[in-house]
Amino acid sequence: MQITRRNLILSSAAATLSGLALPRKLWAQTTLNMGDFEVMTLSDGSLTLPADFIFGPMDDAALAPILAEAGVDRNAPLTPPCNVTLLRKGDATILIDTGAGFAFQDSAGQLLDALNAAGIAADDITHVLFTHGHPDHLWGVLDDFDEATFFNAEHIMGEIEYDYWMDPNTVNSIGEARAAFAAGASRRLDSLGDQITRISDGAEIVSGLRAKLTPGHSPGHMAFEIASGSQQLMIIGDVVTNDHVGFARPEWTSGSDQDEALGAETRAALMDQCAADEITIIGYHLPNGGIGRATRANQGYRFEGA
């Protein structure tokens, strides 16, 4: 049988992970249940990035054994997956980030196909939440007619992040490599107009789902936390952008973070919290649907996929 985005192949998985049903893995889709929430990750495809985009600030001698253990070539392009999270609770169907859309990289922008394969229409989405305003998270918010892709949804972004991208000075201060990010973000947010709601740290979106300010990767980056009884899940966006050095040495600075020092501080603190409290995480660029746990290992942590 030919595997396409519309032919979802179910694997056999029946076990539990600290009270959570293990995800059912399908091509482009992974699901789990947590209390009143159904949690689904959908593939928007992948990116192609130069290795120095992440590894540039790191010491190559210290980095080498970590990459060797992970089977990562220091000089080869990185091809991280893009995992968009969808939550359903009662009448709410909540999308966290909108993928890259049609205008960023040809290998990304597949979210609408993944939604269609899962039987979800764009007009089913009631809320769109943004972790941050980088292209692979925001640019899918408009279709190729420059109209809102998820036209029935309330769009929600942290106020610090929104203000940063809407500041006309950002395009000149962000640096040449990211100037297009700023121009693209401000145009899309401006197009959404009054469809956008701005929130602050700790805001509750629906009962049991709260925003958590996690700055560094971008100025107002948000994670989103679900609590259901003793179960906890955190959608961490780009606080960690890979399953190797980001876990093994979260305190190291990464070239992917706009504020490298703050990004490392946030990452180390979040990994400590998630490991200590056994919080299930979903990472936008982590493998196999992005769902797993951070467990302590050697000087840092290890990503254990579900």
TORTORDO-331791 format. One record per residue (C-alpha): residue number from 0; residue in three letters; x, y, z. Coordinates in nm, 4 decimals, always signed. Example, Ala and Ser with C-alpha at 12.3 -4.5 7.8 and 13.67 -1.06 7.14 Angstrom:
BEGIN
  num  residu         u         v         w
    0     ALA   +1.2300   -0.4500   +0.7800
    1     SER   +1.3670   -0.1060   +0.7140
//
This chain:
BEGIN
  num  residu         u         v         w
    0     MET   +0.0000   +0.0000   +0.0000
    1     GLN   +0.1376   +0.3382   -0.0947
    2     ILE   +0.1889   +0.5592   +0.2096
    3     THR   +0.0695   +0.9145   +0.1609
    4     ARG   -0.0555   +1.1849   +0.3931
    5     ARG   -0.4072   +1.0536   +0.3360
    6     ASN   -0.3283   +0.6880   +0.4060
    7     LEU   -0.2834   +0.6762   +0.7824
    8     ILE   -0.1120   +0.3573   +0.8945
    9     LEU   -0.1932   +0.2551   +1.2516
   10     SER   +0.0794   +0.0841   +1.4514
   11     SER   +0.0222   -0.1582   +1.7371
   12     ALA   +0.0729   +0.0146   +2.0718
   13     ALA   -0.1150   -0.0684   +2.3862
   14     ALA   +0.0477   +0.0231   +2.7121
   15     THR   +0.0507   +0.3046   +2.9618
   16     LEU   +0.2991   +0.5771   +3.0497
   17     SER   +0.2433   +0.7006   +3.4049
   18     GLY   -0.1330   +0.6949   +3.3613
   19     LEU   -0.1340   +0.8312   +3.0045
   20     ALA   -0.2455   +0.6035   +2.7255
   21     LEU   +0.0522   +0.5628   +2.4942
   22     PRO   +0.0063   +0.7528   +2.1698
   23     ARG   -0.1411   +0.5811   +1.8686
   24     LYS   +0.1108   +0.6479   +1.5920
   25     LEU   -0.0047   +0.7149   +1.2407
   26     TRP   +0.1646   +0.8616   +0.9384
   27     ALA   +0.1625   +1.2373   +1.0039
   28     GLN   -0.0483   +1.1986   +1.3198
   29     THR   +0.0027   +1.0875   +1.6795
   30     THR   -0.2704   +1.0951   +1.9430
   31     LEU   -0.3077   +1.0447   +2.3157
   32     ASN   -0.5767   +1.1128   +2.5732
   33     MET   -0.5222   +1.3093   +2.8906
   34     GLY   -0.8185   +1.3593   +3.1170
   35     ASP   -1.0790   +1.5622   +2.9279
   36     PHE   -0.8334   +1.6472   +2.6493
   37     GLU   -0.7675   +1.4600   +2.3296
   38     VAL   -0.4159   +1.5542   +2.2202
   39     MET   -0.2997   +1.5089   +1.8625
   40     THR   +0.0211   +1.6061   +1.6869
   41     LEU   +0.0097   +1.6591   +1.3130
   42     SER   +0.3043   +1.6848   +1.0781
   43     ASP   +0.3613   +2.0081   +0.8886
   44     GLY   +0.6570   +1.8416   +0.7164
   45     SER   +1.0161   +1.9313   +0.7984
   46     LEU   +1.2758   +2.2058   +0.7610
   47     THR   +1.6226   +2.2118   +0.6112
   48     LEU   +1.8662   +2.4193   +0.8177
   49     PRO   +2.2430   +2.4727   +0.8127
   50     ALA   +2.4085   +2.2959   +1.1055
   51     ASP   +2.5515   +2.6214   +1.2391
   52     PHE   +2.1992   +2.7538   +1.2857
   53     ILE   +2.2052   +2.5520   +1.6089
   54     PHE   +2.5657   +2.4441   +1.6628
   55     GLY   +2.7382   +2.7707   +1.5739
   56     PRO   +2.7958   +2.9027   +1.9305
   57     MET   +2.8972   +2.5624   +2.0709
   58     ASP   +3.2441   +2.4243   +2.1371
   59     ASP   +3.3055   +2.1636   +1.8664
   60     ALA   +3.5295   +1.9451   +2.0833
   61     ALA   +3.2658   +1.9189   +2.3561
   62     LEU   +2.9874   +1.8810   +2.1014
   63     ALA   +3.1489   +1.5984   +1.9026
   64     PRO   +3.0773   +1.3052   +2.1395
   65     ILE   +2.7146   +1.4105   +2.1857
   66     LEU   +2.6554   +1.4223   +1.8110
   67     ALA   +2.8438   +1.0963   +1.7597
   68     GLU   +2.6211   +0.9183   +2.0112
   69     ALA   +2.3132   +1.0607   +1.8391
   70     GLY   +2.4417   +0.9739   +1.4913
   71     VAL   +2.4351   +1.3376   +1.3786
   72     ASP   +2.6869   +1.4694   +1.1242
   73     ARG   +2.8203   +1.8051   +1.2466
   74     ASN   +2.8563   +1.9368   +0.8926
   75     ALA   +2.5376   +1.8045   +0.7329
   76     PRO   +2.2184   +2.0092   +0.7075
   77     LEU   +1.9653   +1.9525   +0.9834
   78     THR   +1.6166   +1.8363   +0.8825
   79     PRO   +1.3993   +1.8746   +1.1933
   80     PRO   +1.0343   +1.7661   +1.1789
   81     CYS   +0.7561   +2.0142   +1.2476
   82     ASN   +0.4856   +1.8930   +1.4881
   83     VAL   +0.1702   +2.1020   +1.5178
   84     THR   -0.0386   +2.0184   +1.8260
   85     LEU   -0.4172   +1.9978   +1.8179
   86     LEU   -0.6282   +1.9739   +2.1338
   87     ARG   -0.9955   +1.8856   +2.1636
   88     LYS   -1.2015   +1.9394   +2.4762
   89     GLY   -1.5788   +1.9707   +2.4669
   90     ASP   -1.6720   +2.2209   +2.1971
   91     ALA   -1.3160   +2.3568   +2.1695
   92     THR   -1.0799   +2.2474   +1.8926
   93     ILE   -0.7498   +2.4207   +1.9581
   94     LEU   -0.4547   +2.4409   +1.7203
   95     ILE   -0.1159   +2.5339   +1.8642
   96     ASP   +0.0805   +2.7023   +1.5850
   97     THR   -0.0182   +2.6959   +1.2192
   98     GLY   +0.2870   +2.5593   +1.0429
   99     ALA   +0.4893   +2.7275   +0.7704
  100     GLY   +0.2234   +2.7712   +0.5050
  101     PHE   +0.3138   +2.7825   +0.1367
  102     ALA   +0.5773   +3.0588   +0.1380
  103     PHE   +0.8650   +2.9355   +0.3579
  104     GLN   +1.0222   +2.6008   +0.2632
  105     ASP   +0.8936   +2.3434   +0.0137
  106     SER   +0.9463   +2.0604   +0.2646
  107     ALA   +0.7055   +2.2218   +0.5125
  108     GLY   +0.3549   +2.3656   +0.4919
  109     GLN   +0.1721   +2.0318   +0.4943
  110     LEU   -0.0597   +2.0983   +0.7905
  111     LEU   -0.3826   +2.1287   +0.5904
  112     ASP   -0.3166   +1.7891   +0.4305
  113     ALA   -0.2551   +1.6379   +0.7736
  114     LEU   -0.5735   +1.7944   +0.9129
  115     ASN   -0.7706   +1.6673   +0.6168
  116     ALA   -0.6316   +1.3177   +0.6646
  117     ALA   -0.7438   +1.3321   +1.0280
  118     GLY   -1.0948   +1.4380   +0.9239
  119     ILE   -1.0622   +1.7943   +1.0560
  120     ALA   -1.1627   +2.0939   +0.8464
  121     ALA   -1.0108   +2.4410   +0.8789
  122     ASP   -1.3466   +2.5783   +0.9912
  123     ASP   -1.3595   +2.3256   +1.2784
  124     ILE   -1.0791   +2.5123   +1.4571
  125     THR   -1.2137   +2.7337   +1.7372
  126     HIS   -0.8833   +2.8638   +1.8786
  127     VAL   -0.5364   +2.9135   +1.7324
  128     LEU   -0.2581   +2.9625   +1.9884
  129     PHE   +0.0929   +3.0712   +1.8955
  130     THR   +0.4070   +2.9681   +2.0786
  131     HIS   +0.5898   +3.2425   +1.8875
  132     GLY   +0.6107   +3.4292   +1.5590
  133     HIS   +0.8822   +3.2487   +1.3606
  134     PRO   +0.7864   +3.1470   +1.0041
  135     ASP   +0.7453   +2.7720   +1.0619
  136     HIS   +0.4956   +2.8448   +1.3428
  137     LEU   +0.3065   +3.1492   +1.2119
  138     TRP   +0.3152   +3.1768   +0.8359
  139     GLY   +0.0471   +2.9109   +0.7812
  140     VAL   -0.2054   +3.1457   +0.9422
  141     LEU   -0.2872   +3.2992   +0.6016
  142     ASP   -0.3797   +3.1126   +0.2859
  143     ASP   -0.2528   +3.1957   -0.0619
  144     PHE   -0.5238   +3.4625   -0.0944
  145     ASP   -0.3892   +3.6352   +0.2193
  146     GLU   -0.7041   +3.5441   +0.4083
  147     ALA   -0.7208   +3.3708   +0.7459
  148     THR   -0.6729   +2.9973   +0.7009
  149     PHE   -0.8672   +2.9207   +1.0195
  150     PHE   -1.1352   +3.1819   +0.9666
  151     ASN   -1.3687   +3.0757   +1.2482
  152     ALA   -1.0974   +3.0754   +1.5147
  153     GLU   -0.9947   +3.3197   +1.7820
  154     HIS   -0.6190   +3.3707   +1.7387
  155     ILE   -0.4187   +3.4064   +2.0609
  156     MET   -0.0595   +3.5241   +2.1090
  157     GLY   +0.1389   +3.6384   +2.4097
  158     GLU   +0.1407   +4.0160   +2.4384
  159     ILE   +0.5221   +4.0395   +2.4572
  160     GLU   +0.5585   +3.8349   +2.1385
  161     TYR   +0.2868   +4.0261   +1.9544
  162     ASP   +0.4296   +4.3647   +2.0470
  163     TYR   +0.7777   +4.2573   +1.9392
  164     TRP   +0.6752   +4.1514   +1.5883
  165     MET   +0.4444   +4.4493   +1.5410
  166     ASP   +0.7151   +4.6973   +1.6418
  167     PRO   +0.8350   +4.8656   +1.3183
  168     ASN   +1.1884   +4.8784   +1.4600
  169     THR   +1.2157   +4.4983   +1.4843
  170     VAL   +1.2941   +4.4473   +1.1162
  171     ASN   +1.6028   +4.6680   +1.1575
  172     SER   +1.7181   +4.5321   +1.4947
  173     ILE   +1.6664   +4.1569   +1.4504
  174     GLY   +1.9653   +4.1102   +1.2188
  175     GLU   +1.9916   +4.0573   +0.8462
  176     ALA   +1.9450   +3.6785   +0.8639
  177     ARG   +1.6066   +3.7152   +1.0330
  178     ALA   +1.4814   +4.0388   +0.8783
  179     ALA   +1.2418   +3.8460   +0.6531
  180     PHE   +1.0999   +3.6774   +0.9649
  181     ALA   +1.0058   +4.0169   +1.1053
  182     ALA   +0.8527   +4.1481   +0.7836
  183     GLY   +0.6522   +3.8297   +0.7351
  184     ALA   +0.5297   +3.8155   +1.0940
  185     SER   +0.4133   +4.1768   +1.1075
  186     ARG   +0.2280   +4.1459   +0.7771
  187     ARG   +0.0431   +3.8335   +0.8867
  188     LEU   -0.0454   +3.9633   +1.2306
  189     ASP   -0.1633   +4.2901   +1.0816
  190     SER   -0.3823   +4.0973   +0.8358
  191     LEU   -0.5524   +3.9151   +1.1225
  192     GLY   -0.6533   +4.2459   +1.2821
  193     ASP   -0.9130   +4.2059   +1.5553
  194     GLN   -0.9101   +3.8255   +1.5261
  195     ILE   -0.6073   +3.8333   +1.7598
  196     THR   -0.6322   +3.8243   +2.1380
  197     ARG   -0.3182   +3.9063   +2.3375
  198     ILE   -0.2529   +3.7190   +2.6604
  199     SER   -0.0040   +3.7325   +2.9465
  200     ASP   +0.1897   +3.4677   +3.1381
  201     GLY   -0.0433   +3.2292   +3.3220
  202     ALA   -0.3530   +3.3050   +3.1135
  203     GLU   -0.6074   +3.0220   +3.1034
  204     ILE   -0.7298   +2.9486   +2.7510
  205     VAL   -0.9881   +2.6868   +2.8460
  206     SER   -1.0211   +2.5077   +3.1783
  207     GLY   -0.7028   +2.3086   +3.2365
  208     LEU   -0.4937   +2.4796   +2.9646
  209     ARG   -0.2628   +2.7651   +3.0632
  210     ALA   +0.0074   +2.9720   +2.8949
  211     LYS   +0.3608   +2.9772   +3.0361
  212     LEU   +0.6120   +3.2456   +2.9357
  213     THR   +0.9345   +3.0763   +2.8174
  214     PRO   +1.1434   +3.3544   +2.6582
  215     GLY   +1.4754   +3.3350   +2.4778
  216     HIS   +1.4087   +3.1522   +2.1545
  217     SER   +1.2014   +3.4611   +2.0817
  218     PRO   +1.1253   +3.7497   +2.3172
  219     GLY   +0.7791   +3.6344   +2.4216
  220     HIS   +0.7874   +3.2624   +2.3449
  221     MET   +0.5048   +3.0745   +2.5188
  222     ALA   +0.4681   +2.7118   +2.6239
  223     PHE   +0.1247   +2.5709   +2.7048
  224     GLU   +0.0495   +2.3484   +3.0035
  225     ILE   -0.2291   +2.0962   +3.0484
  226     ALA   -0.3139   +1.9687   +3.3947
  227     SER   -0.5730   +1.6967   +3.4439
  228     GLY   -0.5701   +1.5513   +3.7926
  229     SER   -0.2191   +1.4221   +3.8578
  230     GLN   -0.1349   +1.4195   +3.4860
  231     GLN   +0.0635   +1.7013   +3.3276
  232     LEU   +0.1638   +1.7787   +2.9727
  233     MET   +0.3610   +2.0732   +2.8394
  234     ILE   +0.3701   +2.1845   +2.4770
  235     ILE   +0.7146   +2.3414   +2.4714
  236     GLY   +0.7330   +2.4821   +2.1178
  237     ASP   +1.0956   +2.5687   +2.0394
  238     VAL   +1.2380   +2.5847   +2.3915
  239     VAL   +1.4246   +2.2703   +2.2780
  240     THR   +1.4752   +2.2389   +1.9023
  241     ASN   +1.6354   +1.8940   +1.8812
  242     ASP   +1.6513   +1.5626   +2.0685
  243     HIS   +2.0298   +1.5513   +2.1142
  244     VAL   +2.2345   +1.8499   +2.2359
  245     GLY   +1.9284   +2.0403   +2.3544
  246     PHE   +1.8659   +1.7665   +2.6108
  247     ALA   +2.2233   +1.6541   +2.6775
  248     ARG   +2.3397   +2.0109   +2.7475
  249     PRO   +2.0369   +2.2395   +2.7794
  250     GLU   +2.2505   +2.5093   +2.9423
  251     TRP   +2.4594   +2.5512   +2.6259
  252     THR   +2.3706   +2.8454   +2.4041
  253     SER   +2.2067   +2.7618   +2.0714
  254     GLY   +2.2269   +2.9631   +1.7529
  255     SER   +1.8549   +2.9065   +1.6993
  256     ASP   +1.7669   +3.1312   +1.9947
  257     GLN   +1.7330   +3.5042   +1.9359
  258     ASP   +1.8595   +3.5705   +2.2903
  259     GLU   +2.1075   +3.2870   +2.3290
  260     ALA   +2.1820   +3.3351   +2.6992
  261     LEU   +1.8166   +3.3683   +2.7995
  262     GLY   +1.7207   +3.0755   +2.5774
  263     ALA   +1.9741   +2.8526   +2.7542
  264     GLU   +1.8529   +2.9666   +3.0966
  265     THR   +1.4898   +2.8979   +3.0061
  266     ARG   +1.5734   +2.5598   +2.8514
  267     ALA   +1.7722   +2.4391   +3.1530
  268     ALA   +1.4994   +2.5439   +3.3961
  269     LEU   +1.2237   +2.3842   +3.1896
  270     MET   +1.4121   +2.0562   +3.1505
  271     ASP   +1.4685   +2.0479   +3.5264
  272     GLN   +1.0976   +2.1039   +3.5910
  273     CYS   +0.9776   +1.8499   +3.3359
  274     ALA   +1.2182   +1.5796   +3.4528
  275     ALA   +1.1549   +1.6366   +3.8235
  276     ASP   +0.7755   +1.6422   +3.7860
  277     GLU   +0.7643   +1.3698   +3.5166
  278     ILE   +0.5777   +1.5991   +3.2801
  279     THR   +0.5062   +1.4645   +2.9330
  280     ILE   +0.6295   +1.7085   +2.6696
  281     ILE   +0.5509   +1.7845   +2.3083
  282     GLY   +0.8304   +1.9540   +2.1164
  283     TYR   +0.7730   +2.1177   +1.7799
  284     HIS   +1.0963   +1.9808   +1.6336
  285     LEU   +1.1306   +1.6533   +1.8259
  286     PRO   +1.1049   +1.3175   +1.6461
  287     ASN   +0.8161   +1.0701   +1.6160
  288     GLY   +0.5385   +1.3215   +1.6685
  289     GLY   +0.7346   +1.5116   +1.9325
  290     ILE   +0.5791   +1.3386   +2.2350
  291     GLY   +0.7947   +1.2016   +2.5173
  292     ARG   +0.9736   +1.2719   +2.8423
  293     ALA   +1.2938   +1.4373   +2.9588
  294     THR   +1.4805   +1.1995   +3.1896
  295     ARG   +1.8041   +1.2697   +3.3710
  296     ALA   +2.1176   +1.1254   +3.2092
  297     ASN   +2.4845   +1.1969   +3.2792
  298     GLN   +2.5344   +1.5761   +3.2969
  299     GLY   +2.1993   +1.6559   +3.1414
  300     TYR   +1.8890   +1.4814   +3.0123
  301     ARG   +1.7735   +1.2350   +2.7496
  302     PHE   +1.4623   +1.2563   +2.5339
  303     GLU   +1.2589   +0.9384   +2.5635
  304     GLY   +0.9944   +0.9317   +2.2961
  305     ALA   +0.6601   +0.7772   +2.3754
//
